[in-house]
Amino acid sequence: MALLPEITVFLFSLLFLVFSLLKNRPSLYLWARGLVLLGIFLAALGTAVKGNFFAGAYRVDLFSQVFKFLIMVGFALVIFMFESEEEVEGEFLAEYFMFLGFSTLGLMMLVSSVELISIAISLEISSFSLYAIVPLRRAQTRGQLEASVKYLFFGAMATGVMLYGIGYIYGITHSTFLVNIIPHLIRYISQPLAVFAVFLILAAFFFKLSLFPFHFWAPDVYEGAANSTAAFIATLPKVAAAALVIRISMLASAGAKEVAIVLSIFAALSMFFGNLVGLVQKDIKRLLAYSGIAHAGYLLMGILPLSEEGAAAAIYYMAVYLFMNLACFYVLLLVAKRGENVAIDGLSGLAKKSPLLAFTLATAAFSLAGIPPTGGFTGKLFLFVSAFKGGYLGVVIIGAINTAIALFYYLNLVRMSYAREENATTITLSSHQKLLCYIFSVLIIYLGVMPFGLLNLFKRAF
Amino acid sequence: MSPQLIMNPLGFPILSTVTFLPLLGVAVILLLKKEEPIKVTALIATLINFIFSLVLFFNFDPKTPLFQFGERIGWIPAYNINYVLGVDGITVMLVALTALISPLCVLCSWRAIEKRVKEFMICLLLMETAMIGVFCALDFILFYLFWEAMLIPMYLLIAVWGGPQKDYASLKFFIYTLFGSVFLLVAIIALYLTNGTFGIMEAMFKKYPFNFQIWIFLAFTIAFAIKVPMFPFHTWLPAAHTEAPTAGSVFLASILLKMGAYGFLRFCLPITYEASLYFAPFMVVLSIIAIIYGGFVCLGQTDMKKLIAYSSVAHMGFVTLGIFTFTIYGFQGAMLQILNHGITTGALFLMVGIIYERTHSREIYDNAGLGKITPIYVGFFTLFSLSSFAFPGTNNFIGELYVLISTFIKSKLAGFFTIVGAVVAAAYMLRLLKQIAWGREDKRPLADMNVREVLTLLPLALFVFWVGLFPKPFLSLMQITLMHLEVQLKNLSQLGVM
């Protein structure tokens, strides 16, 4: 019972594996959408269950179920956003869905894994599917091949580094189970070896989060991959990675100043690097990649106090991040009629072409920038409060300054879509597309104005 | 010690009504398609809101310094963030001013805005909600929410409906003000961690360590000084004013700038009193520089809007000067100047908008010599120009007089320089007035003001004389609140001595 969400996604993937072999395929979109809706339903029900599986390597608790629900909602949104044959060639459509499903499955398993080997395996399940779909883009060009090779190599490196770290941890504590590791590690946590080992493991997740200095793949992969693939890579793996960073850094929660200091340095560098480089970007996807690097830094602000409150703030921010980023990508998907990359200049006149799209983009951009009354502001507020409470005033001030820096390029998106209006050809949206736009806008503003319910849920997750 | 909140005696939540009624207007406008009904809806929504603000105004009890019409609902309990609204003598006036200016802004945009009328009116109404919200909020997060949310419609007003350099001006406005506000947020969090609540009332009139006060004061001051704007932080203002559509300029001058001054009065003084005293000499010097510098820059302007924008810098210098002289006269003068500047400068921007609709130019020379062509226009223009440089009998005279008295009490030298600034003000306004009335001989076919435009300006003209000749109702409304502020500050400083 407790594994129903995972089983649904697994069946989803298997079903599309079968579809990919069939000559006469049924309506793939219909099946995909139906199944993810079922998945959301089951994942929502799943938040009530608890349990341990596979000799304690796999734990189902509120923490994991909340993340699974977020991942499932994000997955469903990606599936609903994806409807253009222009992104991926029609004949690979079934495989594309299958790989997306397997990747989601890996991420869901990842947030439930409490044993180092299963963490590694889950991570690989999700990563390998992504390696396969990055080059799947209509009209083969050098771009996506380069991107996929980069992603593969960097990903493999990150996994290798993580396994190295796992080796150290096993050496220190003689166990791969997190429950057993914590009491042993406490004795060594202030020593370089333990800090080093923890960071080696974290590196794999920093890679997924595209935190500076593990970010090199992000701009190229976003740019090279199909828009819908980029939407997936930019959001779901980051949610799961955030979960794991929270889980693993909690290993060090017993007063390990050293871990927190290194985290705060990463956070500060990531924010500055992402935002400053973001200022000069011309391509929307590259811009979102650098924005993602900066947001990884913001996220760490919640994690570095190593407190439950901070972690709840981080989860909340991740939820907001999921929606605001997907909203940006959705506008991008609809603007790019032929699945091409869109430059920021390409947005000009969007408000005239489609007021709703411009509004959705503006809401998402203001949220990414952290302007109230959007979720981005509320999430950032919680992060600032918890980091400040933990005594990291310096990081908070750096975060505040970065909010002002980042505003420039987010505002550019809004400015482009509103301020110019030559050669405007109307973009007509179907009711399905309109509904999704409304859902994104409402969710972002709802998370900004009424955070209490979700926040309490996240707080209870520990 | 903390000021208490008197709960709302009326049967309905009046402050929430005044704050969120414009949003209802937005909802109605969203359903409409044609331009004419949209404008009418916006006008009705702002007018009804003005009526509600009058209800508030007349039910306000000026005999108590406490916050009135209070509303309190838990909002985010995990962080002790509440939805708290309340007004005192300072804010009841500002709320009424906002509610008065808003319908005028709708009226003045009736013809001036030709494209995207729907979005424009939505922006105006969103602005009204955010501005009133800023004045009513008694919770830091709620305050910050409105304070920042206001930037979005204002940014759009400039960026979409602005003049030729709107890109530059709107971006500069947004980034400049946001840069200041993020430090405000950090200060707010610091106060929260000290007090355990985001409540504004709970944070006031408390003894904080001096070092802590210094940092909080500096963080507050960056935010508020940019908004006012005080002297070295004023560069966004002329650009934003010049490029914004008339309604945007009026909102900017009449309400937005007031928020900085309001912030000093509401937050800096009661929360970081010792730091305010410590930094007062700097603030006074910066204010006087703003008065004199703004005046001299005005002398060199050829663009009417730019001239009025720089004159705002000088006028707001009087406001901050009044606040940082720490006497009851100074506070009263500052509050009066806040009100007066809202009326006079708002009116002057409206006047520039009216003539711009006819000549499509804001250059003084293009609009010169109107005395014989459009006598009604020049009549109004004369009135507001005289009021702008504090001619006796007009509203600004009373306000500047109070500020000057307060300044002379504290420092003769500062008072002397302020007088110099006031004289420069007369020079630049009279120069402008002379040009507009008699500057050119040639006759041009220009229509005089129509009924709608006269109706827009009449209420403001009325206030010019009302405040100028009989300011007592306004003074008595805020007297108790300001006296309470002064007494509390005195108590605090005595505590500090012991």
Boltz contact constraints between the chains, C-beta under 6 A:
constraints:
  - contact:
      token1: [A, 371]
      token2: [B, 148]
      max_distance: 6.0
  - contact:
      token1: [A, 372]
      token2: [B, 145]
      max_distance: 6.0
  - contact:
      token1: [A, 372]
      token2: [B, 148]
      max_distance: 6.0
  - contact:
      token1: [A, 372]
      token2: [B, 149]
      max_distance: 6.0
  - contact:
      token1: [A, 373]
      token2: [B, 145]
      max_distance: 6.0
  - contact:
      token1: [A, 373]
      token2: [B, 149]
      max_distance: 6.0
  - contact:
      token1: [A, 384]
      token2: [B, 189]
      max_distance: 6.0
  - contact:
      token1: [A, 385]
      token2: [B, 189]
      max_distance: 6.0
  - contact:
      token1: [A, 388]
      token2: [B, 189]
      max_distance: 6.0
  - contact:
      token1: [A, 389]
      token2: [B, 193]
      max_distance: 6.0
  - contact:
      token1: [A, 396]
      token2: [B, 186]
      max_distance: 6.0
  - contact:
      token1: [A, 400]
      token2: [B, 182]
      max_distance: 6.0
  - contact:
      token1: [A, 400]
      token2: [B, 186]
      max_distance: 6.0
  - contact:
      token1: [A, 403]
      token2: [B, 182]
      max_distance: 6.0
  - contact:
      token1: [A, 404]
      token2: [B, 178]
      max_distance: 6.0
  - contact:
      token1: [A, 404]
      token2: [B, 179]
      max_distance: 6.0
  - contact:
      token1: [A, 404]
      token2: [B, 182]
      max_distance: 6.0
  - contact:
      token1: [A, 407]
      token2: [B, 175]
      max_distance: 6.0
  - contact:
      token1: [A, 407]
      token2: [B, 178]
      max_distance: 6.0
  - contact:
      token1: [A, 408]
      token2: [B, 175]
      max_distance: 6.0
  - contact:
      token1: [A, 415]
      token2: [B, 159]
      max_distance: 6.0
  - contact:
      token1: [A, 418]
      token2: [B, 160]
      max_distance: 6.0
  - contact:
      token1: [A, 419]
      token2: [B, 159]
      max_distance: 6.0
  - contact:
      token1: [A, 451]
      token2: [B, 76]
      max_distance: 6.0
  - contact:
      token1: [A, 452]
      token2: [B, 76]
      max_distance: 6.0
  - contact:
      token1: [A, 455]
      token2: [B, 78]
      max_distance: 6.0
